[in-house]
Amino acid sequence: MTSAEFSQAIKARLHPEPYKRDIQPCDALDFLIVRRSVLFIWRYAFALRQIGPDGVAETYRRARAEARRLPKSMWLFHQVGLYLMLCGPESSWRNHTADGPADRTGLHNIIVQAVHFVDLETGAHHLNQSAWGPVKFGGLIPIPEMVGEIIKRIPTE
């Protein structure tokens, strides 16, 4: 599966439900989609990015900075829970998954609730997800399971 096909498959699965708004990002993200909670207090975003030649840490930093700018997030009042997917060969991220951590606190304007690493050739993947004991954070919608449906199809396509 090519990166464009994967990006389209993920976006088709998540947009317009549960993420209603598609935001055109700059070059730091392939796409960014956003949804609001029922009370319009919390917002959630999903972003996809190819791992660049700079490595996982720099790709993660740029993606987070771009996500912070686009939805006009603000600490304490307009926080955004971000599910970030980084795609690239497993050899580029296998030993560097700690460089793309999920946040452990909610004291940021962009709270990275999960970072999902995916190899588009083999289907290998790794998920860093914030949790408090058995409770996984990221809203009420099971995004990892929704994304997992598409990842399972990678080796066969």
C-alpha positions in Angstrom: 0.0 0.0 0.0 1.4 3.4 -1.0 1.5 6.3 1.5 -1.1 8.1 -0.6 -3.4 5.1 -0.6 -2.9 4.6 3.2 -3.5 8.3 3.9 -6.7 8.2 1.8 -7.9 5.0 3.5 -7.4 6.5 7.0 -9.0 9.7 6.1 -12.0 8.0 4.5 -12.5 5.9 7.6 -12.3 8.8 10.1 -13.8 11.7 8.1 -16.6 13.0 8.3 -17.4 10.6 11.2 -16.1 10.9 13.9 -13.9 13.8 12.8 -16.1 16.4 11.1 -13.7 19.1 10.0 -10.8 18.8 7.6 -8.0 21.4 8.0 -5.5 21.9 5.3 -2.1 21.8 7.0 1.3 23.1 5.9 4.1 20.7 5.0 4.5 19.4 8.5 1.4 17.2 8.3 -0.1 15.1 5.5 -3.6 15.8 6.9 -5.3 17.1 10.0 -8.9 16.4 10.9 -10.7 17.7 14.0 -13.9 17.1 16.0 -15.5 18.8 19.0 -17.0 17.1 22.0 -20.7 17.4 22.7 -20.3 20.4 25.1 -17.7 22.1 22.8 -15.2 22.1 25.6 -12.8 19.5 24.4 -11.6 19.1 20.9 -9.9 16.1 19.4 -7.6 16.0 16.3 -6.1 13.2 14.2 -2.9 14.0 12.2 -0.9 11.8 9.8 2.8 12.4 8.9 5.5 10.6 7.0 8.7 10.2 9.1 11.2 12.6 7.6 14.9 12.1 7.0 15.5 14.0 10.3 14.2 11.0 12.3 11.4 10.4 14.7 12.1 13.1 17.3 12.3 16.0 14.7 9.2 14.7 12.8 7.3 14.4 16.1 8.3 17.9 17.1 7.3 19.5 13.8 4.0 17.7 13.7 3.1 18.7 17.2 4.1 22.4 16.5 1.9 22.4 13.4 -1.0 20.8 15.2 -0.7 23.4 17.9 -0.9 26.3 15.4 -3.7 25.0 13.1 -6.7 24.4 15.4 -6.0 27.6 17.4 -5.5 25.7 20.6 -5.0 27.4 24.0 -3.9 25.8 27.2 -6.7 25.4 29.8 -9.5 26.8 27.6 -9.2 25.2 24.2 -7.0 22.2 24.7 -6.8 19.7 21.8 -6.3 15.9 22.3 -4.1 14.8 19.4 -3.8 11.3 17.9 -0.7 11.4 15.8 0.2 8.7 13.3 3.8 8.6 12.0 4.4 6.4 8.9 7.7 5.1 7.7 9.9 2.0 7.4 10.1 0.0 10.6 13.9 0.4 10.6 13.4 4.2 11.0 11.2 4.0 14.1 11.7 0.6 15.8 14.4 1.8 18.2 13.1 5.3 18.4 9.4 5.0 19.6 10.4 6.7 22.9 11.2 9.8 20.8 7.5 10.1 20.0 5.9 9.9 23.5 2.2 10.3 24.4 1.7 13.0 27.1 1.3 11.9 30.7 -0.4 15.1 31.8 -3.0 17.4 30.4 -1.0 20.5 31.0 -0.4 21.4 27.4 -2.5 23.1 24.7 -2.0 20.1 22.5 -2.2 16.9 24.5 -0.7 14.0 22.5 -2.9 11.2 23.6 -1.5 8.6 21.2 1.4 8.2 18.7 1.0 5.4 16.3 4.0 4.2 14.3 3.2 2.3 11.1 5.3 0.6 8.4 3.4 0.8 5.2 5.2 -2.1 3.5 4.9 -4.8 6.2 2.1 -3.6 8.4 4.3 -3.5 11.5 3.0 -1.0 14.0 3.5 0.3 17.5 1.2 2.4 19.7 2.3 4.8 22.4 -1.0 5.7 24.2 -1.5 7.7 27.3 -3.1 5.8 30.1 -3.9 5.9 33.8 -3.8 2.3 34.9 -6.3 0.4 32.7 -8.0 3.6 31.5 -6.8 4.7 28.0 -7.2 8.3 27.1 -8.4 9.7 23.8 -12.1 10.4 24.0 -15.0 7.9 23.8 -14.4 6.8 20.3 -12.0 3.8 19.9 -9.7 5.4 17.3 -6.9 2.8 17.7 -9.4 0.0 16.7 -10.7 2.0 13.8 -7.2 2.6 12.5 -6.2 -1.0 13.2 -8.8 -2.2 10.7 -6.9 -0.4 7.9 -3.4 -1.4 9.2 -4.5 -5.1 9.1 -5.0 -4.7 5.3 -1.5 -3.4 4.6 0.3 -6.7 3.9 -2.4 -7.9 1.6 -2.7 -4.9 -0.6 
